[in-house]
Amino acid sequence: MEAARNIILDKATNIITEKEDQDVAHTNHKDIIALSSKDNLKMKEAGEEGLSFETMRDQVMTFLGAGHDTTATGVAWTPLKVPRPSPGGNQVAYSIPL
């Protein structure tokens, strides 16, 4: 469990470091992490406290965990919700009722 946590922690650290470097270079990325990092940099330049590196990293870890959970749920339910072909034919269903 600790090894998995460290992998996610390292990935989140790399993402925040990359976004902060993009902010300093004044690139124009529009993803939510880049926008959050850009606002944080503006706050710090204005003399405000802003978010700590650890807080931003924790937010990225939350995004990674939530994305994993959402994807896993979708993958788990898909086989149960996709209609099966009828016994007399070899049709493939292309739409899933919502």
Summary of the structure (lengths in Angstrom):
residues: 98
radius of gyration: 20.8
end to end distance: 36.6
largest distance: 71.9
contacts: 198
relative contact order: 0.10
helix: 67%
strand: 0%
